[in-house]
């Protein structure tokens, strides 16, 4: 059955649209197909946040959260950390930088991921981090422990808020310079 999103995107799969381009599966057995990947890429390219997400867990209360996430180039994820969470990414398509910060906002490490090599990352403790798409879009599988509680997510006070576009653009330019330098090394 096909349904319409507010922005006229049809959902040709048995998914529930949570909000914007966030979807939850309805089936107990999930096979992620190329058509699903391209649907999420299309959603991300048309959405103001430049991202889309398919939650393979049935509800936010599940103890294991698995998501297929698409970020388009230029997407800004404010540096944040999750309390009492472990997360891992397995890249499906594209290139991504994971930037790890200390508590003061200084870059500790830049991890370059590529779906053709160096395609897996795991963060085992609570550290400030962000992700930066390096290709036109990046598709990755994220796994973390649930349930999800918004109060367990801490956004960095030293980073710009998503709605401050001028500050976000300046911050992203500075961060991309650091990422570019680390690619050369």
VOPAMAR-164291 format. One line per 4 residues: number of its first residue (from 1); their letters; for each residue x negated, y negated, z of C-alpha. Coordinates in steps of 0.001 Angstrom, whole numbers, plus 500000, padded with zeros to 6 digits. Example, Ala and Ser with C-alpha at 12.3 -4.5 7.8 and 13.67 -1.06 7.14 Angstrom:
BEGIN
1	AS	487700 504500 507800 | 486330 501060 507140
END
This chain:
BEGIN
1	XXXX	500000 500000 500000 | 498618 496591 499086 | 499209 493550 501252 | 498393 489891 500763
5	XXXX	496045 487804 502924 | 496761 484119 503439 | 494155 483324 500790 | 495803 485712 498308
9	XXXX	493232 488506 498612 | 494874 491891 498306 | 493851 494585 500779 | 493859 497770 498693
13	XXXX	492877 499984 501648 | 494592 501236 504780 | 493189 498383 506881 | 494709 495900 509264
17	XXXX	493673 492245 508767 | 492812 490886 512205 | 491959 487318 511182 | 490299 485689 508205
21	XXXX	488090 488398 506762 | 487977 490674 509811 | 489582 494046 509214 | 490206 497150 511306
25	XXXX	490631 500622 509881 | 493807 502543 510615 | 492596 506042 509734 | 490856 508467 512095
29	XXXX	488457 509556 509339 | 486677 506802 507467 | 484672 507098 504268 | 483137 503773 503265
33	XXXX	483194 503496 499477 | 481546 501254 496920 | 484960 499688 496207 | 485295 498796 499894
37	XXXX	481823 497269 499895 | 482663 495111 496872 | 485958 494054 498452 | 484102 492848 501574
41	XXXX	481504 491049 499419 | 484331 489289 497575 | 485988 488329 500876 | 482749 486920 502270
45	XXXX	482049 484911 499119 | 485500 483270 499307 | 485740 482748 503066 | 484584 479438 504652
49	XXXX	482497 481362 507226 | 480706 483234 504398 | 481209 486563 506147 | 483483 489589 506271
53	XXXX	483647 492542 508622 | 485257 495968 508630 | 485583 497426 512116 | 485432 501217 511910
57	XXXX	486520 501477 515557 | 490261 501326 516045 | 490396 498656 518790 | 488051 496251 520637
61	XXXX	488493 498515 523688 | 486652 501459 522103 | 483383 502436 523808 | 481505 502603 520506
65	XXXX	481784 499797 517950 | 480736 500392 514344 | 481137 497661 511764 | 480290 497134 508130
69	XXXX	479380 493454 507905 | 478745 491189 504927 | 477015 487824 505265 | 476595 485515 502276
73	XXXX	473472 483405 501910 | 473763 480208 503940 | 475941 481785 506629 | 475074 480484 510111
77	XXXX	475283 482762 513112 | 474358 480686 516176 | 471574 482275 518216 | 473181 484333 520944
81	XXXX	472693 487293 523232 | 475023 489973 524493 | 474952 490993 528132 | 474719 494741 528725
85	XXXX	474721 495578 525009 | 472485 497480 522647 | 472821 496811 518929 | 471397 498304 515792
89	XXXX	471607 497419 512106 | 471193 499709 509132 | 471012 497746 505896 | 473160 499009 503051
93	XXXX	472369 496301 500499 | 470319 493110 500449 | 467733 491442 502643 | 468060 489977 506121
97	XXXX	465849 488315 508711 | 466543 488975 512379 | 465022 486192 514461 | 464339 486881 518149
101	XXXX	463951 483889 520500 | 462797 483400 524054 | 465198 481715 526480 | 463836 478245 525541
105	XXXX	464487 478689 521806 | 460954 479444 520640 | 460692 482138 517979 | 459219 485320 519484
109	XXXX	459554 487569 516456 | 460927 487599 512921 | 462000 490988 511622 | 462423 491322 507852
113	XXXX	464878 493982 506778 | 465426 495203 503237 | 467853 497907 502125 | 465078 499507 500024
117	XXXX	462466 499568 502837 | 462344 498558 506511 | 466119 498999 506675 | 466769 499677 510365
121	XXXX	466553 497553 513518 | 467570 498147 517135 | 467659 495630 519983 | 467675 497461 523305
125	XXXX	467868 494534 525717 | 469627 491205 526034 | 467625 488671 523971 | 468641 485594 522025
129	XXXX	468760 486418 518330 | 470297 485408 515034 | 470536 486903 511565 | 469691 485047 508357
133	XXXX	470698 486458 504958 | 467747 486261 502567 | 469526 487650 499501 | 472701 486279 497908
137	XXXX	474593 488552 500304 | 473637 491276 502719 | 475686 494330 503693 | 474820 496168 506898
141	XXXX	476190 498705 509338 | 476095 497451 512933 | 476512 499735 515928 | 476917 498519 519501
145	XXXX	478478 499684 522708 | 481975 498514 523568 | 484312 497386 524765 | 483878 493844 523514
149	XXXX	484363 491032 526025 | 483811 487487 524754 | 482535 486418 528174 | 479580 488832 527722
153	XXXX	478316 486837 524726 | 476067 483854 525446 | 475382 481297 522731 | 472083 479483 523067
157	XXXX	472508 475974 524467 | 469456 474826 522489 | 470974 475738 519093 | 473563 473703 517175
161	XXXX	477224 474647 517344 | 478785 476010 514158 | 481005 472962 513653 | 478110 470441 513694
165	XXXX	477302 470835 509992 | 474492 468273 509793 | 472661 469802 512768 | 473303 473321 511458
169	XXXX	471802 472410 508057 | 468707 470867 509696 | 468315 473872 511999 | 468693 476349 509129
173	XXXX	466073 474494 507048 | 463556 474614 509925 | 464300 478271 510595 | 463956 479176 506898
177	XXXX	460500 477552 506840 | 459415 479802 509715 | 460934 482841 507996 | 459209 481961 504691
181	XXXX	455829 481594 506420 | 456291 484965 508138 | 457085 486607 504779 | 453708 485486 503443
185	X	451762 486847 506422
END
